[in-house]
């Protein structure tokens, strides 16, 4: 059985890094802003993980975050049939569903497995994250797990769909 605690550390270092998880955080939801009329910037409540690579974090004024969803919540939602499936769980364990990244519990609840969603991205200023960290220190993902998260995100971003498959290759005889 895997040592799931090895994924995280509770370091309270002020440095932000790839893999830092902010739980129960409120961030600005810029994608929900209607620029045609003046309004307050809406917010989004949830858990978020830093995707920006650690080497870029010190230079960046804004960082890329992905939303983190508790698996227990997803099995109760509109796609419950998908998330309850043994096949889905097997694919998540093997990191075969490109837009999700499975992470083990980072709290006290052993059932609090979660999915990082690469389709739910947010750009947030460093000052907002620093303010959040003063209220509650982020959970810090350790190496090599945070690098694995980054690699998974890179694979998701670099996929390309060709306009036509190369099925003709099956019919070529090289004898």
Secondary structure, DSSP 8 states (H G I E B T S, - for coil): ---GGGGEE----S---TTEEEEEEEEE-GGG--TTS-----EEEEEEEE-S-HHHHTT-SEEEEEEEEEHHHHTTSTTHHHHH-HHHHHHHHTT-STTEEEE---SS-TT--EEEEEEEEEEEEHHHHHHHHHHS--EEE-TTHHHHHHHHHHHHHH----SS--GGGGG----
